[in-house]
Amino acid sequence: MTRIVVIDLHGQFTHLERRALRDIGVDTEIVSAEEPADEVEADGVVLSGGPDMDRVGNAPDYLDLDVPVFGICLGMQLIAAELDGEVGGGDYGGYADVDVEIVDDEDPLVGSLAPDTRVWASHADEVKSLPEGFARTATSDVCGIEAMSNPEADLYGVQWHPEVAHTERGDEVFENFVSICESA
C-alpha cells in the first residue's frame, strides 16, 4: 500500500488533507514539521497549508528525500522559496472561490482538470516567480501562478486547497498525486 505523510505546517485544513488521502485508500498520517525528515518512511510527502513561513520547522528537509512532494498553499510557497523562486503578498487575502485555468493539460498533477476548474484558495501570499526547472501549470485572474510543477524532480504545488468541499475535483488532484508516487 502506498504511504504518504502529511507534514503539518499548522494549517486549519491539515486533517482534511490526511482524510482525503485515507479516503482514497492511502496509508497516511500527519507528521509534525519538527520531525526529522530522515526518520520518516514514505512513498510521498504532502506539505500542508499553514499560516506563515516562520513555523515550517524541518519541512524544507523533506524536499531532499527521494520521493515526490506535493505542496498545498504554504507548502507550494515553501518549495518555491527553498529553491530560489519568489514568494510575496497577493493582491487578495482571505479565502474565496477562484476559477483556475489549467495551462498544461499534460501535467501529471493538475492536467486532468483541464481546461479549467473552480477552487477554494487564499492568496494572502503566493508564488511570484518560479524556481528554475519549474513550469506554471495553472493560472487565474487572481494569481499568475496557481499551480507549478517540476516532474523531473517530482515536486508539485497548488495555491488552492484540494482537500476542502468547496474545491471541485479536489479528490482527483490527490488521486493524481498517488499515481505520481506509485510510478516514482
C-alpha atoms as an extended CHARMM CRD file, in Angstrom:
* protein
*
       184  EXT
         1         1  MET       CA              0.0000000000        0.0000000000        0.0000000000  PROA      1               0.0000000000
         2         2  THR       CA              1.2340000000        3.4780000000       -0.8630000000  PROA      2               0.0000000000
         3         3  ARG       CA              2.2680000000        5.5150000000        2.1720000000  PROA      3               0.0000000000
         4         4  ILE       CA              2.0590000000        9.3110000000        2.0040000000  PROA      4               0.0000000000
         5         5  VAL       CA              2.7270000000       11.5320000000        5.0130000000  PROA      5               0.0000000000
         6         6  VAL       CA              1.2460000000       14.9870000000        5.5250000000  PROA      6               0.0000000000
         7         7  ILE       CA              3.7130000000       17.3990000000        7.1010000000  PROA      7               0.0000000000
         8         8  ASP       CA              1.7790000000       19.6640000000        9.4460000000  PROA      8               0.0000000000
         9         9  LEU       CA              2.6040000000       23.3130000000        8.7670000000  PROA      9               0.0000000000
        10        10  HSD       CA             -0.1420000000       24.3540000000       11.2030000000  PROA      10              0.0000000000
        11        11  GLY       CA             -2.8890000000       24.9000000000        8.6480000000  PROA      11              0.0000000000
        12        12  GLN       CA             -6.5420000000       24.7230000000        9.5340000000  PROA      12              0.0000000000
        13        13  PHE       CA             -7.2150000000       22.0440000000        6.8810000000  PROA      13              0.0000000000
        14        14  THR       CA             -4.2920000000       19.6650000000        7.5370000000  PROA      14              0.0000000000
        15        15  HSD       CA             -6.5910000000       16.9750000000        8.9550000000  PROA      15              0.0000000000
        16        16  LEU       CA             -8.6930000000       17.1780000000        5.7650000000  PROA      16              0.0000000000
        17        17  GLU       CA             -5.6020000000       16.5060000000        3.6320000000  PROA      17              0.0000000000
        18        18  ARG       CA             -4.9550000000       13.3360000000        5.6090000000  PROA      18              0.0000000000
        19        19  ARG       CA             -8.5990000000       12.3440000000        5.3600000000  PROA      19              0.0000000000
        20        20  ALA       CA             -8.6800000000       12.8830000000        1.5770000000  PROA      20              0.0000000000
        21        21  LEU       CA             -5.7020000000       10.5350000000        1.2070000000  PROA      21              0.0000000000
        22        22  ARG       CA             -7.1480000000        7.9750000000        3.6110000000  PROA      22              0.0000000000
        23        23  ASP       CA            -10.4810000000        8.0300000000        1.7910000000  PROA      23              0.0000000000
        24        24  ILE       CA             -8.7950000000        7.0210000000       -1.4650000000  PROA      24              0.0000000000
        25        25  GLY       CA             -7.0330000000        4.0660000000        0.1780000000  PROA      25              0.0000000000
        26        26  VAL       CA             -3.6570000000        5.5310000000        1.0980000000  PROA      26              0.0000000000
        27        27  ASP       CA             -1.7380000000        4.6440000000        4.2590000000  PROA      27              0.0000000000
        28        28  THR       CA             -1.2680000000        8.1250000000        5.7030000000  PROA      28              0.0000000000
        29        29  GLU       CA             -0.5780000000       10.0700000000        8.8550000000  PROA      29              0.0000000000
        30        30  ILE       CA              0.0740000000       13.6390000000        9.9100000000  PROA      30              0.0000000000
        31        31  VAL       CA              3.6890000000       14.2560000000       10.8980000000  PROA      31              0.0000000000
        32        32  SER       CA              4.9370000000       17.2460000000       12.8810000000  PROA      32              0.0000000000
        33        33  ALA       CA              7.0970000000       19.6920000000       10.9370000000  PROA      33              0.0000000000
        34        34  GLU       CA              9.6120000000       19.2530000000       13.7510000000  PROA      34              0.0000000000
        35        35  GLU       CA             10.1030000000       15.5540000000       12.8610000000  PROA      35              0.0000000000
        36        36  PRO       CA             13.4850000000       14.9860000000       11.1590000000  PROA      36              0.0000000000
        37        37  ALA       CA             12.9000000000       14.0710000000        7.5060000000  PROA      37              0.0000000000
        38        38  ASP       CA             15.3860000000       11.1970000000        7.6000000000  PROA      38              0.0000000000
        39        39  GLU       CA             13.2850000000        9.4700000000       10.2780000000  PROA      39              0.0000000000
        40        40  VAL       CA             10.1130000000        9.3520000000        8.1610000000  PROA      40              0.0000000000
        41        41  GLU       CA              9.3290000000        6.4400000000        5.8220000000  PROA      41              0.0000000000
        42        42  ALA       CA              7.0180000000        7.3710000000        2.9660000000  PROA      42              0.0000000000
        43        43  ASP       CA              6.3900000000        6.9530000000       -0.7490000000  PROA      43              0.0000000000
        44        44  GLY       CA              5.3480000000       10.6140000000       -0.9690000000  PROA      44              0.0000000000
        45        45  VAL       CA              5.0610000000       13.7890000000        1.0840000000  PROA      45              0.0000000000
        46        46  VAL       CA              2.3460000000       16.4440000000        1.2550000000  PROA      46              0.0000000000
        47        47  LEU       CA              3.4390000000       19.7910000000        2.6790000000  PROA      47              0.0000000000
        48        48  SER       CA              0.2500000000       21.1880000000        4.1960000000  PROA      48              0.0000000000
        49        49  GLY       CA             -1.0700000000       24.6870000000        4.1130000000  PROA      49              0.0000000000
        50        50  GLY       CA             -0.3400000000       26.9350000000        7.0540000000  PROA      50              0.0000000000
        51        51  PRO       CA             -0.2780000000       30.4840000000        8.3530000000  PROA      51              0.0000000000
        52        52  ASP       CA              3.3340000000       31.5360000000        7.7840000000  PROA      52              0.0000000000
        53        53  MET       CA              6.8670000000       30.5580000000        6.8210000000  PROA      53              0.0000000000
        54        54  ASP       CA              8.1530000000       31.1110000000       10.3700000000  PROA      54              0.0000000000
        55        55  ARG       CA              6.6740000000       27.8250000000       11.6160000000  PROA      55              0.0000000000
        56        56  VAL       CA              7.7920000000       25.3250000000        8.9540000000  PROA      56              0.0000000000
        57        57  GLY       CA             10.3560000000       23.5710000000       11.1750000000  PROA      57              0.0000000000
        58        58  ASN       CA             12.1980000000       20.8100000000        9.3090000000  PROA      58              0.0000000000
        59        59  ALA       CA              9.7860000000       20.8390000000        6.3500000000  PROA      59              0.0000000000
        60        60  PRO       CA             12.4520000000       22.0950000000        3.8740000000  PROA      60              0.0000000000
        61        61  ASP       CA             14.4440000000       18.8960000000        4.5430000000  PROA      61              0.0000000000
        62        62  TYR       CA             11.6150000000       16.8220000000        3.0530000000  PROA      62              0.0000000000
        63        63  LEU       CA             12.4950000000       18.2670000000       -0.3670000000  PROA      63              0.0000000000
        64        64  ASP       CA             15.7430000000       16.2940000000       -0.2140000000  PROA      64              0.0000000000
        65        65  LEU       CA             14.0490000000       12.9090000000        0.2060000000  PROA      65              0.0000000000
        66        66  ASP       CA             13.9230000000       10.7620000000       -2.9000000000  PROA      66              0.0000000000
        67        67  VAL       CA             10.0950000000       10.7820000000       -3.0320000000  PROA      67              0.0000000000
        68        68  PRO       CA              7.5090000000       13.0030000000       -4.7450000000  PROA      68              0.0000000000
        69        69  VAL       CA              6.4760000000       16.1300000000       -2.8100000000  PROA      69              0.0000000000
        70        70  PHE       CA              3.1510000000       17.9590000000       -3.1760000000  PROA      70              0.0000000000
        71        71  GLY       CA              2.8990000000       21.4240000000       -1.6240000000  PROA      71              0.0000000000
        72        72  ILE       CA             -0.5100000000       22.8990000000       -0.8510000000  PROA      72              0.0000000000
        73        73  CYS       CA             -0.7500000000       26.7070000000       -0.4260000000  PROA      73              0.0000000000
        74        74  LEU       CA              2.0490000000       27.4390000000        2.1040000000  PROA      74              0.0000000000
        75        75  GLY       CA              3.5770000000       24.0870000000        1.1120000000  PROA      75              0.0000000000
        76        76  MET       CA              3.8660000000       25.2790000000       -2.5020000000  PROA      76              0.0000000000
        77        77  GLN       CA              5.2830000000       28.6060000000       -1.3470000000  PROA      77              0.0000000000
        78        78  LEU       CA              7.8540000000       26.7550000000        0.7710000000  PROA      78              0.0000000000
        79        79  ILE       CA              9.0030000000       24.7220000000       -2.2460000000  PROA      79              0.0000000000
        80        80  ALA       CA              9.3640000000       27.9150000000       -4.3020000000  PROA      80              0.0000000000
        81        81  ALA       CA             11.1890000000       29.8370000000       -1.5650000000  PROA      81              0.0000000000
        82        82  GLU       CA             13.6150000000       26.9950000000       -0.8220000000  PROA      82              0.0000000000
        83        83  LEU       CA             14.5090000000       26.5720000000       -4.4900000000  PROA      83              0.0000000000
        84        84  ASP       CA             15.1080000000       30.2740000000       -5.2300000000  PROA      84              0.0000000000
        85        85  GLY       CA             11.6900000000       31.1740000000       -6.5590000000  PROA      85              0.0000000000
        86        86  GLU       CA              9.9950000000       34.2750000000       -5.1890000000  PROA      86              0.0000000000
        87        87  VAL       CA              7.0820000000       34.4020000000       -2.7530000000  PROA      87              0.0000000000
        88        88  GLY       CA              5.2510000000       37.6140000000       -1.9050000000  PROA      88              0.0000000000
        89        89  GLY       CA              1.9580000000       39.0730000000       -0.8160000000  PROA      89              0.0000000000
        90        90  GLY       CA             -1.0310000000       38.5930000000       -3.0600000000  PROA      90              0.0000000000
        91        91  ASP       CA             -3.4790000000       41.2590000000       -4.1090000000  PROA      91              0.0000000000
        92        92  TYR       CA             -6.3190000000       39.3510000000       -2.4190000000  PROA      92              0.0000000000
        93        93  GLY       CA             -6.2030000000       37.9700000000        1.1150000000  PROA      93              0.0000000000
        94        94  GLY       CA             -8.8190000000       35.7180000000        2.6700000000  PROA      94              0.0000000000
        95        95  TYR       CA            -10.4180000000       32.6160000000        1.2140000000  PROA      95              0.0000000000
        96        96  ALA       CA            -12.5660000000       32.7440000000       -1.9000000000  PROA      96              0.0000000000
        97        97  ASP       CA            -13.8340000000       30.6980000000       -4.8370000000  PROA      97              0.0000000000
        98        98  VAL       CA            -11.4840000000       31.1190000000       -7.7810000000  PROA      98              0.0000000000
        99        99  ASP       CA            -11.8160000000       29.9860000000      -11.3970000000  PROA      99              0.0000000000
       100       100  VAL       CA             -8.4980000000       28.4020000000      -12.3630000000  PROA      100             0.0000000000
       101       101  GLU       CA             -7.2950000000       27.8150000000      -15.9090000000  PROA      101             0.0000000000
       102       102  ILE       CA             -5.1350000000       24.7250000000      -16.3820000000  PROA      102             0.0000000000
       103       103  VAL       CA             -2.3910000000       25.7660000000      -18.8120000000  PROA      103             0.0000000000
       104       104  ASP       CA             -0.6770000000       22.3600000000      -19.1090000000  PROA      104             0.0000000000
       105       105  ASP       CA             -3.1040000000       19.5210000000      -19.7810000000  PROA      105             0.0000000000
       106       106  GLU       CA             -0.1560000000       17.0660000000      -19.7640000000  PROA      106             0.0000000000
       107       107  ASP       CA              0.8590000000       17.8830000000      -16.1870000000  PROA      107             0.0000000000
       108       108  PRO       CA              0.6540000000       14.7490000000      -14.0330000000  PROA      108             0.0000000000
       109       109  LEU       CA             -0.8290000000       16.5740000000      -11.0270000000  PROA      109             0.0000000000
       110       110  VAL       CA             -3.4000000000       19.0300000000      -12.4350000000  PROA      110             0.0000000000
       111       111  GLY       CA             -3.5180000000       18.3330000000      -16.1770000000  PROA      111             0.0000000000
       112       112  SER       CA             -6.5830000000       16.1000000000      -15.8730000000  PROA      112             0.0000000000
       113       113  LEU       CA             -8.5650000000       19.1170000000      -14.6010000000  PROA      113             0.0000000000
       114       114  ALA       CA             -8.1740000000       20.9510000000      -17.9400000000  PROA      114             0.0000000000
       115       115  PRO       CA             -9.3820000000       23.2270000000      -19.2940000000  PROA      115             0.0000000000
       116       116  ASP       CA            -10.4600000000       24.8180000000      -16.0000000000  PROA      116             0.0000000000
       117       117  THR       CA            -11.7490000000       24.1580000000      -12.5250000000  PROA      117             0.0000000000
       118       118  ARG       CA            -13.2130000000       26.0400000000       -9.5700000000  PROA      118             0.0000000000
       119       119  VAL       CA            -11.2050000000       26.0270000000       -6.3500000000  PROA      119             0.0000000000
       120       120  TRP       CA            -11.1340000000       27.4000000000       -2.8150000000  PROA      120             0.0000000000
       121       121  ALA       CA             -7.9660000000       29.3890000000       -2.1980000000  PROA      121             0.0000000000
       122       122  SER       CA             -6.2830000000       32.0250000000       -0.1000000000  PROA      122             0.0000000000
       123       123  HSD       CA             -3.9690000000       34.4930000000       -1.8050000000  PROA      123             0.0000000000
       124       124  ALA       CA             -2.5610000000       36.3860000000        1.1770000000  PROA      124             0.0000000000
       125       125  ASP       CA              0.8260000000       35.1140000000       -0.0390000000  PROA      125             0.0000000000
       126       126  GLU       CA              1.6260000000       33.4430000000       -3.3490000000  PROA      126             0.0000000000
       127       127  VAL       CA              4.4520000000       32.3560000000       -5.6170000000  PROA      127             0.0000000000
       128       128  LYS       CA              5.5190000000       35.3680000000       -7.6790000000  PROA      128             0.0000000000
       129       129  SER       CA              8.2790000000       33.7300000000       -9.7510000000  PROA      129             0.0000000000
       130       130  LEU       CA              9.0230000000       30.0660000000      -10.3900000000  PROA      130             0.0000000000
       131       131  PRO       CA             12.1610000000       28.2800000000       -9.2590000000  PROA      131             0.0000000000
       132       132  GLU       CA             14.4550000000       27.0410000000      -12.0170000000  PROA      132             0.0000000000
       133       133  GLY       CA             13.1570000000       23.8450000000      -13.6220000000  PROA      133             0.0000000000
       134       134  PHE       CA              9.5040000000       24.5160000000      -12.7600000000  PROA      134             0.0000000000
       135       135  ALA       CA              6.6300000000       25.2500000000      -15.1130000000  PROA      135             0.0000000000
       136       136  ARG       CA              3.4380000000       27.1420000000      -14.3680000000  PROA      136             0.0000000000
       137       137  THR       CA              0.6200000000       24.6320000000      -14.7740000000  PROA      137             0.0000000000
       138       138  ALA       CA             -2.3840000000       26.7540000000      -13.7480000000  PROA      138             0.0000000000
       139       139  THR       CA             -3.2930000000       30.4240000000      -13.5330000000  PROA      139             0.0000000000
       140       140  SER       CA             -6.2350000000       32.6780000000      -12.6650000000  PROA      140             0.0000000000
       141       141  ASP       CA             -7.3390000000       36.2920000000      -12.7670000000  PROA      141             0.0000000000
       142       142  VAL       CA             -6.3830000000       36.4750000000       -9.0840000000  PROA      142             0.0000000000
       143       143  CYS       CA             -2.9490000000       34.8200000000       -9.1860000000  PROA      143             0.0000000000
       144       144  GLY       CA             -0.4630000000       34.2950000000      -12.0090000000  PROA      144             0.0000000000
       145       145  ILE       CA              0.8800000000       31.0060000000      -10.6180000000  PROA      145             0.0000000000
       146       146  GLU       CA             -1.9750000000       28.9010000000       -9.2150000000  PROA      146             0.0000000000
       147       147  ALA       CA             -0.0090000000       25.6690000000       -9.6970000000  PROA      147             0.0000000000
       148       148  MET       CA              3.5540000000       24.6820000000      -10.5580000000  PROA      148             0.0000000000
       149       149  SER       CA              5.3250000000       21.5000000000      -11.4390000000  PROA      149             0.0000000000
       150       150  ASN       CA              8.7810000000       20.0040000000      -11.8830000000  PROA      150             0.0000000000
       151       151  PRO       CA              8.1570000000       16.3720000000      -12.8890000000  PROA      151             0.0000000000
       152       152  GLU       CA             11.9120000000       15.7390000000      -13.2910000000  PROA      152             0.0000000000
       153       153  ALA       CA             12.3660000000       16.4570000000       -9.5700000000  PROA      153             0.0000000000
       154       154  ASP       CA              8.9090000000       15.0970000000       -8.5950000000  PROA      154             0.0000000000
       155       155  LEU       CA              7.9720000000       18.4190000000       -6.9790000000  PROA      155             0.0000000000
       156       156  TYR       CA              4.4690000000       19.8360000000       -7.3870000000  PROA      156             0.0000000000
       157       157  GLY       CA              2.3730000000       22.5850000000       -5.8440000000  PROA      157             0.0000000000
       158       158  VAL       CA             -1.0290000000       24.2350000000       -5.9100000000  PROA      158             0.0000000000
       159       159  GLN       CA             -2.0670000000       27.5430000000       -4.3560000000  PROA      159             0.0000000000
       160       160  TRP       CA             -5.5480000000       26.2260000000       -3.6810000000  PROA      160             0.0000000000
       161       161  HSD       CA             -6.8990000000       23.6810000000       -1.1870000000  PROA      161             0.0000000000
       162       162  PRO       CA             -7.9470000000       20.4660000000       -2.9530000000  PROA      162             0.0000000000
       163       163  GLU       CA             -8.9520000000       18.9110000000        0.3850000000  PROA      163             0.0000000000
       164       164  VAL       CA            -11.9680000000       21.1500000000        1.0220000000  PROA      164             0.0000000000
       165       165  ALA       CA            -15.5070000000       20.5700000000       -0.2340000000  PROA      165             0.0000000000
       166       166  HSD       CA            -15.5820000000       23.9780000000       -1.9650000000  PROA      166             0.0000000000
       167       167  THR       CA            -12.9240000000       22.8000000000       -4.4600000000  PROA      167             0.0000000000
       168       168  GLU       CA            -14.2740000000       20.9570000000       -7.4860000000  PROA      168             0.0000000000
       169       169  ARG       CA            -12.4650000000       17.7040000000       -8.2730000000  PROA      169             0.0000000000
       170       170  GLY       CA            -10.0990000000       18.0440000000       -5.3350000000  PROA      170             0.0000000000
       171       171  ASP       CA            -10.0310000000       14.2790000000       -4.8090000000  PROA      171             0.0000000000
       172       172  GLU       CA             -8.7910000000       13.9320000000       -8.3910000000  PROA      172             0.0000000000
       173       173  VAL       CA             -5.7130000000       16.0190000000       -7.5300000000  PROA      173             0.0000000000
       174       174  PHE       CA             -4.9270000000       13.6760000000       -4.6190000000  PROA      174             0.0000000000
       175       175  GLU       CA             -5.5360000000       10.6210000000       -6.8370000000  PROA      175             0.0000000000
       176       176  ASN       CA             -3.1280000000       12.0860000000       -9.3950000000  PROA      176             0.0000000000
       177       177  PHE       CA             -0.5090000000       12.5850000000       -6.6830000000  PROA      177             0.0000000000
       178       178  VAL       CA             -0.9260000000        8.9870000000       -5.5340000000  PROA      178             0.0000000000
       179       179  SER       CA             -0.3480000000        7.8680000000       -9.1470000000  PROA      179             0.0000000000
       180       180  ILE       CA              2.8110000000       10.0040000000       -9.2620000000  PROA      180             0.0000000000
       181       181  CYS       CA              4.0510000000        8.3580000000       -6.0460000000  PROA      181             0.0000000000
       182       182  GLU       CA              3.2480000000        4.8590000000       -7.3030000000  PROA      182             0.0000000000
       183       183  SER       CA              5.1480000000        5.3930000000      -10.5430000000  PROA      183             0.0000000000
       184       184  ALA       CA              8.1990000000        7.1050000000       -8.9590000000  PROA      184             0.0000000000
